[in-house]
Amino acid sequence: MSALHQPKHTTMADDTTPPSQPNSSCSSDSGTLNFTGAYILVSIFMGLRLVMTGAEKLRKDGAYAYANWTGPADGFTEDVPLGAGLMGKIGTAMTTYTSMKAPMVKMFLYPLPALMLAAGVLILIGTAARIKFLGPIACFARMPAMLGWFLGGLIWISLSFGQMLLPDEPTIQQLLFYVLTCALGMALLGSRKCRA
């Protein structure tokens, strides 16, 4: 058989065509967008939830004031240690049905609406923390976001403690959902360092 009719044997070394590779940058960008979208949704929900819950505690007859929560400044007496506002009604129930004392309950309840409002606003500001094209704004928003998520989680845990003393299982489960949402928000925020 002549050389012209001999079959040509090829090896793997002869094949210089590289195998097709998946577009890793595309899949990476898609995953980042998914996490960013999830973080924005969770942030808006929890931020609004904290702000609206805190504001509702200050509302009475269509007006918002801290006195609606605490009652008049001169309303704290030995007979009414928790004030004559909404705080007094909630606090009285806590001291009646649990072993908590009035001074401890007052220390917890007095700043509660302000702390809720602060945590909610910080989380809403922190919504920008994962949006890359915002640049320095996203970098600045990371610290408020982390503080807001952590404070919000502590608020829900502290509220669940009171419910555990009653106990009120449905409310405890609802508060657990809020705590897990705050933990999810912190996880989605991530730990990436800002670059100058």
PETA-V161910 format. One record per residue. N is the residue number from 1. RES is the residue in one letter. SS is DSSP state (A for helix, B for strand, O for the rest). Layout:
N,RES,SS  N,RES,SS
//
This chain:
1,M,O  2,S,O  3,A,A  4,L,A  5,H,A  6,Q,O  7,P,O  8,K,O  9,H,O  10,T,O  11,T,O  12,M,O  13,A,O  14,D,O  15,D,O  16,T,O  17,T,O  18,P,O  19,P,O  20,S,O  21,Q,O  22,P,O  23,N,O  24,S,A  25,S,A  26,C,A  27,S,A  28,S,A  29,D,A  30,S,A  31,G,A  32,T,A  33,L,A  34,N,A  35,F,A  36,T,A  37,G,A  38,A,A  39,Y,A  40,I,A  41,L,A  42,V,A  43,S,A  44,I,A  45,F,A  46,M,A  47,G,A  48,L,A  49,R,A  50,L,A  51,V,A  52,M,A  53,T,A  54,G,A  55,A,A  56,E,A  57,K,O  58,L,O  59,R,B  60,K,B  61,D,O  62,G,O  63,A,B  64,Y,B  65,A,O  66,Y,A  67,A,A  68,N,A  69,W,A  70,T,A  71,G,O  72,P,O  73,A,A  74,D,A  75,G,A  76,F,O  77,T,O  78,E,O  79,D,O  80,V,O  81,P,O  82,L,O  83,G,O  84,A,O  85,G,O  86,L,A  87,M,A  88,G,A  89,K,A  90,I,A  91,G,A  92,T,A  93,A,A  94,M,A  95,T,A  96,T,A  97,Y,A  98,T,O  99,S,O  100,M,O  101,K,O  102,A,A  103,P,A  104,M,A  105,V,A  106,K,A  107,M,A  108,F,A  109,L,A  110,Y,O  111,P,O  112,L,A  113,P,A  114,A,A  115,L,A  116,M,A  117,L,A  118,A,A  119,A,A  120,G,A  121,V,A  122,L,A  123,I,A  124,L,A  125,I,A  126,G,A  127,T,A  128,A,A  129,A,A  130,R,A  131,I,O  132,K,A  133,F,A  134,L,A  135,G,O  136,P,A  137,I,A  138,A,A  139,C,A  140,F,A  141,A,A  142,R,A  143,M,A  144,P,A  145,A,A  146,M,A  147,L,A  148,G,A  149,W,A  150,F,A  151,L,A  152,G,A  153,G,A  154,L,A  155,I,A  156,W,A  157,I,A  158,S,A  159,L,A  160,S,A  161,F,A  162,G,A  163,Q,A  164,M,A  165,L,A  166,L,A  167,P,O  168,D,O  169,E,A  170,P,A  171,T,A  172,I,A  173,Q,A  174,Q,A  175,L,A  176,L,A  177,F,A  178,Y,A  179,V,A  180,L,A  181,T,A  182,C,A  183,A,A  184,L,A  185,G,A  186,M,A  187,A,A  188,L,A  189,L,A  190,G,O  191,S,O  192,R,O  193,K,O  194,C,O  195,R,O  196,A,O
//
